Amino acid sequence: MGNKYRKPTTLHGDAGSRCSLSVVVWCLVGCVVMLHFYSLLFDRNEVGGGIQVRLNSRLSLTRELEKIEEESFFIPPPRGKRSPRAVKRKPKPKRPTTIIEEFLDENSQFRHLFFPDRSTAIDPMKMTENDDLYFYPGRMWLDTNGDPIQAHGGGILYVERLKTYYWYGENKDGPTYHAHKRAAARVDVIGVNCYSSKDLWTWKNEGIVLAGEQANLTHDLYKLNVLERPKVIYNDKTGKYVMWMHIDDANYTKASVGIAISETPTGPFEYLYSKQPHGFDSRDMTIFKDDNGMAYLIYSSEDNSELHIGPLTADYLGVTHEMRRIMVGQHREAPALFKYQGTYYMITSGCSGWAPNEALAHAAESIMGPWETMGNPCIGGNRIFRHTTFFAQSTFVLPLQGIPGSFIFMADRWNPAELRDSRYVWLPLTIGGAADKPLEYNFRFPLWSRVSIYWHRKWRLPDGLWIDQR
């Protein structure tokens, strides 16, 4: 009994002692591994700034971008006074006008809040120390000729060999009208504009790189038809620049995609054909080129009730037979897809015509799905700003390679009363932090990092930052 709890004094002689020897050996191995890991951390801290320095550097670069900025509206009372008796005599009191109705009303007294006049325009040719390289979401943005930029529903392509960014978008510099009484506001097809820049702030107009058709009534690009959301990617195998876009007729019954190609980023692009991908209707759409060179088409289908996604052919001029339905029954459009650390992310809008609505962020481990909806990514402003995506609609997300996890969110603030005066809302987007909300079926999916789009009245990119878009 007295020896039952005696501790062994040797490392040999029985199974217990052999077990003790194993424990000691594994402890020594563990110590060696820990020392090696520590040395790696130490070396990284000594060479090239180290992990901690890089983390601190990212925090310092993004601190201003991720600053939560509030916004407020003051709605004055109705003009003139009413007597209590006059109010009582009124059979039904008038419903208060909503902010969205004020936004859509070209005669609203609040219009200047959403569409500031030309006196506040971003003019790179007349910049001062106070506005150099600052983005002002919602203000008029002028090119190097002093004209408002016409690149709506567009996207950006970075050409490495030229060290130049190319911004493609719809030219809506024509009169806004309605084809019939219940039709949506529209502008005749003018074509796709291209702008070039070295800094994402100063844009040179490269002209119309895909022109509308003025005379041929049977052509997809005939002026009375619809050309929307052009996106361009480069095919490394063929050496061609390939443009995809939404093609439709005036009544939105054609619901197709159109394809055009060019030898150079500034065109001219040769229009090839249109088709309904996979045999389904296609409206709001985008294309995405992955790290391995595979490209994909993502489009709203089944009367905008769901999104479809599928790979393009090797030459990017068509779609393969593979297709997946995603976000079925969610009624999402305006997809803007991007990737970070092997995870695919997407921003979409609701379907409400020209009226702004709430954006949602989505994530997936595979681009073909399944996709998980994470919630509204908008941060700051105020409640109405967040529920209207800052009175704008997503069109593209551009990664900031100099700051991992940081991007530029590109959106259009549509002006249905005068579509040529629609504005651009560019804001910082970051990936990081806790999940937006508990996820349904989260036993099957990881807890995605929160996607955040931060409102700023005025912001700029950190000094010395380089940006790359595949």
C-alpha positions in Angstrom: 0.0 0.0 0.0 2.9 2.4 0.8 4.3 2.0 -2.7 1.1 2.5 -4.6 1.6 6.2 -5.2 5.4 6.2 -5.2 6.8 8.2 -8.2 9.3 6.3 -10.4 12.9 7.3 -10.0 14.3 5.6 -13.1 13.5 5.6 -16.8 13.7 1.8 -17.4 12.5 -1.5 -16.2 8.7 -1.6 -17.0 5.9 -0.5 -19.2 5.2 2.5 -17.0 8.8 3.7 -17.4 8.6 3.2 -21.2 5.5 5.4 -21.3 7.3 8.1 -19.3 10.2 7.9 -21.7 7.8 8.5 -24.6 6.2 11.5 -22.9 9.6 13.0 -22.3 10.7 12.4 -26.0 7.5 14.0 -27.3 7.8 16.9 -25.0 11.3 17.5 -26.4 10.0 17.3 -29.9 7.3 19.7 -29.1 9.9 22.2 -27.6 12.0 21.9 -30.8 8.9 22.6 -33.0 8.0 25.6 -30.9 11.5 27.0 -31.0 11.5 26.5 -34.8 8.2 28.3 -35.1 9.4 31.1 -32.9 12.6 31.5 -35.0 10.5 31.7 -38.1 8.4 34.5 -36.5 11.6 36.2 -35.4 13.2 36.0 -38.8 10.0 37.4 -40.4 10.0 40.3 -38.0 13.7 40.9 -38.8 13.4 40.6 -42.6 11.1 42.7 -44.7 9.1 44.2 -41.9 7.7 41.0 -40.4 4.2 39.7 -39.9 3.4 42.1 -37.1 4.7 45.1 -39.0 2.6 44.1 -42.0 -0.5 43.7 -39.8 0.2 47.1 -38.2 0.8 48.5 -41.7 -2.5 47.2 -43.0 -4.3 48.7 -39.9 -2.7 52.1 -40.4 -3.6 52.1 -44.1 -7.2 51.0 -43.6 -7.9 53.0 -40.4 -9.3 56.0 -42.3 -11.0 53.8 -44.9 -12.9 51.9 -42.2 -13.9 54.9 -40.2 -17.6 54.9 -39.6 -19.1 58.2 -40.9 -22.6 59.2 -40.2 -25.0 61.1 -42.5 -28.3 62.9 -41.7 -31.2 64.4 -43.5 -33.3 67.3 -42.4 -36.9 67.2 -43.7 -38.6 70.5 -43.2 -42.3 70.7 -42.5 -44.8 71.5 -45.3 -44.8 75.1 -46.4 -47.5 77.3 -45.0 -49.7 76.8 -41.9 -52.9 75.0 -41.8 -55.7 75.7 -39.3 -56.8 72.8 -37.1 -60.3 73.2 -38.7 -58.8 72.8 -42.2 -57.0 69.7 -41.2 -60.2 68.2 -39.7 -62.2 69.0 -42.8 -59.7 67.1 -44.9 -61.2 63.6 -45.4 -57.8 61.7 -45.6 -54.5 63.1 -44.5 -51.9 63.0 -47.2 -49.3 60.2 -46.7 -45.8 61.7 -46.0 -43.4 61.6 -48.9 -40.7 59.0 -48.4 -37.0 59.7 -49.0 -36.9 57.3 -51.9 -39.8 59.2 -53.5 -37.9 62.5 -53.0 -34.9 60.8 -54.6 -36.9 59.8 -57.7 -38.7 63.2 -57.9 -36.8 65.6 -60.3 -38.5 68.5 -58.7 -37.7 67.6 -55.1 -36.2 70.2 -52.8 -33.7 67.6 -51.6 -32.4 66.8 -55.1 -29.1 68.6 -54.5 -28.4 66.1 -51.6 -28.3 63.2 -54.1 -27.1 65.0 -57.3 -24.9 68.0 -56.4 -24.6 70.6 -59.2 -21.6 71.0 -61.5 -20.0 73.6 -59.2 -18.9 70.7 -56.9 -17.7 68.4 -59.7 -14.5 66.3 -59.4 -12.3 68.0 -62.0 -8.8 66.4 -62.2 -7.6 69.3 -64.4 -8.5 71.9 -61.8 -7.5 70.0 -58.7 -6.1 71.7 -55.6 -4.2 70.5 -52.6 -7.6 70.1 -50.8 -9.2 67.7 -53.3 -6.2 66.0 -55.0 -7.1 62.3 -55.6 -10.1 62.4 -53.3 -13.3 60.5 -54.3 -16.6 62.3 -53.6 -19.4 59.7 -54.0 -22.4 61.2 -55.8 -20.7 64.2 -57.2 -20.3 64.8 -60.9 -17.0 63.3 -62.1 -15.2 65.0 -65.1 -12.7 63.5 -67.5 -9.5 65.2 -68.7 -11.5 67.0 -71.3 -13.7 68.5 -68.7 -16.8 66.5 -69.7 -18.9 64.3 -67.3 -17.7 60.6 -67.4 -20.1 58.4 -69.2 -19.3 54.8 -68.1 -22.5 53.6 -66.4 -23.0 50.0 -65.3 -19.4 49.4 -66.1 -16.3 47.6 -64.9 -12.5 48.1 -64.8 -9.7 46.1 -66.5 -6.1 46.5 -65.5 -3.6 45.8 -68.3 -0.3 44.9 -66.6 2.0 45.5 -69.6 0.6 49.0 -70.1 0.4 49.8 -66.4 -3.0 51.2 -67.2 -6.6 50.9 -65.9 -9.5 50.8 -68.5 -13.0 51.7 -67.4 -15.8 50.5 -69.7 -19.4 51.5 -69.3 -22.6 52.7 -71.0 -22.7 56.0 -72.7 -26.0 57.5 -71.7 -25.3 61.0 -73.0 -28.7 61.3 -74.8 -32.2 62.5 -73.9 -34.1 60.4 -71.4 -37.6 59.3 -72.5 -40.2 56.5 -72.0 -41.0 54.2 -75.0 -44.6 54.1 -73.8 -46.7 55.2 -70.8 -45.7 52.3 -68.5 -42.2 51.8 -69.8 -39.1 52.5 -67.7 -36.9 55.5 -68.4 -34.4 54.9 -71.2 -31.8 56.4 -73.5 -31.2 55.3 -77.1 -28.2 53.0 -77.5 -25.1 55.2 -78.1 -22.4 52.6 -77.3 -19.8 51.6 -74.8 -17.3 54.2 -73.7 -13.7 53.5 -72.5 -11.6 55.7 -70.2 -8.0 55.1 -69.3 -6.1 56.0 -66.1 -2.9 55.5 -64.2 -4.2 56.4 -60.8 -8.0 55.5 -60.9 -8.8 59.2 -60.4 -7.7 61.0 -63.6 -9.6 59.5 -66.6 -8.8 60.1 -70.2 -11.7 59.5 -72.7 -10.6 56.9 -75.2 -13.9 57.3 -77.1 -16.8 54.9 -78.0 -15.1 51.5 -78.4 -18.4 49.7 -79.4 -20.9 51.9 -81.2 -24.6 51.7 -81.4 -26.3 51.1 -84.8 -28.3 54.1 -86.1 -29.9 52.7 -89.2 -30.1 48.8 -89.2 -33.4 48.0 -87.4 -32.4 44.3 -87.2 -29.1 44.8 -85.5 -28.8 44.0 -81.8 -27.2 47.4 -81.2 -29.9 49.4 -83.0 -30.5 52.6 -81.1 -34.0 51.7 -79.9 -32.7 48.5 -78.3 -30.9 48.0 -74.9 -27.2 47.7 -74.2 -26.3 47.5 -70.5 -23.5 46.4 -68.1 -20.6 45.9 -70.4 -17.6 44.1 -68.9 -14.2 43.3 -70.5 -11.6 40.6 -69.7 -8.4 39.6 -71.5 -7.9 36.1 -72.9 -4.3 35.1 -72.4 -4.5 32.2 -74.9 -6.0 34.1 -77.9 -4.6 37.6 -77.0 -8.1 39.1 -77.5 -10.0 41.5 -75.3 -13.5 40.1 -74.9 -16.6 42.2 -74.0 -19.8 40.7 -72.6 -23.0 42.8 -72.1 -26.8 42.6 -71.6 -28.6 42.9 -74.9 -32.4 43.5 -75.0 -35.2 45.0 -77.0 -37.2 48.1 -75.9 -39.7 45.9 -74.1 -37.0 43.7 -72.4 -38.2 40.5 -74.1 -35.0 39.5 -75.9 -33.1 39.1 -72.6 -29.8 38.0 -74.0 -26.1 38.4 -73.7 -23.9 40.0 -76.4 -20.3 39.4 -77.2 -17.6 41.6 -78.9 -13.9 41.3 -79.3 -10.9 43.6 -79.9 -7.1 43.3 -80.5 -6.5 46.3 -78.1 -8.2 47.5 -74.9 -9.2 50.7 -76.6 -11.0 49.0 -79.5 -12.7 49.2 -81.7 -14.6 46.1 -80.6 -16.2 43.9 -83.2 -19.7 42.8 -82.3 -20.2 39.1 -82.8 -23.6 37.9 -81.8 -26.2 37.6 -79.0 -27.8 34.6 -77.4 -29.7 33.4 -74.4 -27.1 31.5 -72.3 -27.9 27.9 -71.5 -31.3 28.6 -73.1 -32.5 30.9 -70.4 -33.4 34.6 -70.3 -30.5 36.8 -69.2 -30.7 40.4 -67.9 -28.3 42.0 -65.4 -25.0 40.2 -65.8 -21.3 40.2 -65.2 -18.2 38.1 -66.1 -15.4 37.0 -63.8 -11.9 35.8 -64.6 -10.4 33.5 -62.0 -6.8 33.1 -61.0 -6.4 30.0 -63.2 -7.6 31.8 -66.3 -11.1 30.2 -66.2 -13.9 32.8 -66.8 -17.5 32.7 -65.8 -20.8 34.3 -66.7 -23.2 35.3 -63.9 -26.6 36.6 -64.9 -30.2 37.2 -63.5 -32.7 34.8 -65.0 -36.2 33.3 -64.7 -37.7 36.7 -64.7 -35.0 38.0 -62.3 -36.1 35.4 -59.6 -32.7 33.7 -59.5 -29.1 33.9 -60.7 -27.3 31.5 -63.0 -23.6 30.9 -63.2 -21.5 28.9 -65.6 -18.0 28.7 -67.1 -17.1 30.3 -70.4 -15.5 28.4 -73.3 -11.7 28.6 -73.5 -11.8 31.5 -76.0 -14.4 33.4 -73.8 -16.7 33.7 -76.7 -19.4 31.4 -75.5 -20.7 29.4 -72.5 -20.2 25.7 -71.8 -23.1 23.4 -71.0 -22.4 23.5 -67.3 -24.6 25.8 -65.3 -25.8 26.2 -61.7 -28.9 28.0 -60.3 -28.0 30.1 -57.3 -30.1 32.3 -55.0 -33.3 30.7 -56.3 -36.3 32.8 -55.4 -34.3 35.6 -53.9 -34.9 38.1 -56.8 -31.4 39.5 -57.0 -29.6 41.4 -59.8 -26.6 43.6 -60.5 -24.0 41.0 -59.5 -20.5 42.1 -58.7 -18.2 39.1 -58.0 -14.7 39.1 -56.5 -12.3 36.7 -54.7 -10.1 36.8 -51.6 -8.0 34.1 -50.1 -9.7 31.3 -52.0 -13.2 32.4 -51.1 -15.6 33.9 -53.7 -17.8 36.9 -52.7 -20.6 38.7 -54.5 -22.6 41.9 -53.9 -26.1 42.0 -55.4 -29.1 44.3 -55.4 -32.8 43.8 -55.2 -35.1 44.2 -58.2 -36.8 47.6 -58.0 -36.1 49.3 -61.4 -34.3 52.6 -61.1 -35.2 52.9 -57.4 -32.4 52.1 -55.0 -32.7 49.2 -52.6 -30.8 47.1 -50.1 -27.6 45.4 -51.1 -26.7 41.9 -49.9 -23.3 40.2 -49.6 -22.9 36.5 -50.5 -20.0 34.0 -50.2 -19.0 30.6 -51.5 -16.1 28.2 -51.3 -16.7 27.2 -54.9 -17.7 29.7 -57.6 -20.3 27.3 -58.7 -21.9 27.3 -55.3 -23.6 26.7 -53.0 -23.7 30.4 -52.1 -24.5 31.7 -48.6 -26.2 35.1 -48.1 -24.5 37.1 -45.3 -26.7 40.2 -45.1 -26.4 43.9 -45.8 -22.7 45.0 -46.1 -23.3 48.8 -45.9 -21.7 50.6 -42.9 -22.2 54.2 -41.8 -24.4 56.9 -43.3 -27.8 56.3 -41.7 -30.5 53.7 -41.8 -32.0 54.9 -45.1 -28.5 55.1 -46.6 -27.7 51.5 -45.6 -31.1 50.2 -46.8 -30.6 51.9 -50.2 -27.0 51.0 -50.8 -26.2 54.7 -50.4 -28.8 55.4 -53.0 -26.8 53.4 -55.6 -26.6 50.0 -57.2 -23.6 47.6 -57.5 -21.7 47.2 -60.7 -18.1 46.1 -60.0 -15.7 45.4 -57.1 -12.0 46.2 -57.7 -9.4 44.6 -55.4 -6.7 46.7 -53.8 -3.7 44.3 -54.0 -1.6 46.5 -51.8 -3.9 46.0 -48.9 -5.1 42.4 -48.6 -8.8 42.2 -47.9 -9.5 45.7 -49.2 -11.4 46.7 -52.4 -13.2 49.5 -54.1 -16.9 49.0 -54.4 -18.2 50.6 -57.6 -21.9 51.5 -57.9 -24.2 53.7 -60.0 -26.5 56.3 -58.5 -29.2 56.3 -61.2 -31.0 59.4 -62.1 -34.1 58.2 -64.0 -35.3 61.7 -64.7 -32.0 62.4 -66.6 -30.0 59.2 -67.0 -27.0 61.0 -68.5 -26.7 62.7 -65.1 -26.4 59.4 -63.2 -23.5 59.5 -60.7 -20.8 57.1 -59.5 -20.5 56.0 -55.9 -17.1 54.5 -55.2 -16.5 53.4 -51.6 -13.9 51.3 -49.7 -14.9 47.7 -49.2 -13.1 45.4 -46.7 -13.3 41.7 -45.7 -12.7 40.9 -42.1 -14.3 40.8 -38.7 -17.2 38.8 -37.3 -19.9 37.3 -39.4 -22.7 39.8 -40.2 -25.4 37.6 -38.6 -25.8 33.9 -37.6 -26.1 31.9 -40.8 -28.8 29.5 -41.6 -27.4 25.9 -42.1 -24.1 27.1 -40.7 -23.2 23.5 -39.8 -22.5 23.1 -43.5 -20.7 26.4 -44.1 -17.8 28.3 -42.4 -18.6 31.5 -40.6 -17.7 33.9 -43.3 -15.9 37.1 -42.4 -18.0 40.2 -42.6 -18.0 42.1 -45.9 -18.2 45.9 -45.1 -18.8 48.8 -47.5 -18.0 52.1 -45.6 -19.8 55.4 -46.4 -17.6 58.5 -46.8 -18.5 61.9 -48.1 -14.9 62.2 -49.1 -12.0 59.6 -49.2 -8.8 58.7 -50.9 -6.6 55.7 -51.4 -3.5 55.4 -49.2 -0.3 56.9 -50.6 1.9 54.6 -52.6 -0.8 52.0 -53.0 -0.8 50.0 -56.3 -3.9 48.3 -57.6 -4.3 45.3 -59.8 -7.3 43.7 -61.4 -7.1 40.3 -63.0 
